[in-house]
Amino acid sequence: MESNTGMRAYVQMEYTADGLSPAEVERFVTRAGFRREGIYYVVEGDMVERLSELHDALRGTGVSYILVPSPSPTERWSGTIRDVAQHWREDGLIDDEALDLLERDPQAFREAAYRTAGAAIERLAAMRERELAERRETIARNGKRDDVIVMLRSTGGMTADQVGEALDAPEQEVFDVLASMVQDGSVLAEQVGHTIVYRLAEKVIRRR
């Protein structure tokens, strides 16, 4: 509640099975000058007078009420709006600033929501682009692995420079492919004089 003696008060009803039905309570509360906002009832004006009227209206009905500190905007909205807004907030499509704007200025909310939703879309698209790029790199790397196996089988062994020339690939890319093949045991790196020669591992030769 903003202030019990201020301009606005929120109350929440507590029902019992032996008391009035929610529809009957709605009529009593409305006659006392309150209106519904989501799951709460709100009244503006003279708080003491309005709350006294509500107290008198509910006396003997089996229904009690409690004053609620000013609830968040989402709790004051209708169920559909509240559910959608909370879902979007959890998914990162809108932020707290946008929720505040939705409470008081739907047009400003539109502009803020387009910005935050656009940022979320960009993040998702960027994630997918990275995923596709990694997949393409994996496919290309696997293709080069197959080429290296064919070349090493036919030559019996090659240096990294020779492999790079044959593949027409950047030096770092060649070293990365050869390093991964050495690591998984499909290629052996042997020191021959001052040069490293790469040869197929015996298990690969037998497999093919």
Secondary structure, DSSP 8 states (H G I E B T S, - for coil): ---TTSSEEEEEEE--TTS--HHHHHHHHHHTT-EEETTEEEEES-HHHHHHHHHHHHTTTT-EEEEE----HHHHS-HHHHHHHHHHHHTTSS-HHHHHHHHH-HHHHHHHHHHHHHHHHHHHHHHHHHHHHHHHHHHHHHHHHHHHHHHHHHHS-B-HHHHHHHHT--HHHHHHHHHHHHHTTSEEEEEETTEEEEEE-HHHHHH-
